[in-house]
Amino acid sequence: MSASTKPVRPALRPTTSAPRIAPPRPRGRPRVTPEQVRQRLATYCRRYEARVGDNGLPPFPAGQRESPQHREWMALYKAHRRLQDRPEADDVQRLPEFMAAQRASCAICGKRLDVAQARLDRIRQTVLHLDCLRLVTLGRLLGADAVERVKEML
């Protein structure tokens, strides 16, 4: 093969600008605000003619499984739950003083706490693990008689 029959490769053009780098994408789910949850609750209640109950949610749509209403209720429930699990800004500022008073241990299980795990029980003004706070909240919701029956079962 002669030099004249070889395929000619196109010359690379010099770039005049720096390569474009995409900005980092946000990770995880966007934070839900209390106002967004209130708005979604109001929309749901208008659409399905429901009222918000004592727990802050409309009643579960029993018998409506896999319907648009059921899916919307589940999304509302999850948003409501995420909002409840998030510590409030003023609680975060007060946590170190409460943790120092409790020697950085949970008031329920007695295990060691760090600031990331700690949640403030606003009623008793104590610091608890998130799961311990859920247990206390459930006990308050069910009442003392139910808690005594649970103690008997343990």
Secondary structure, 3 states (H helix, E strand, C coil): CCHHHCCCCCCCCCCCCCCCCCCCCCCCCCCCCHHHHHHHHHHHHHHHCCCCCCCCCCCCCCCCCCCHHHHHHHHHHHHHHHHHHCCCHHHHHHHHHHHHHCCCECCCCCCECCCCCEEEECCCCEEEEHHHHHHHHHHHHHCHHHHHHHHHHC
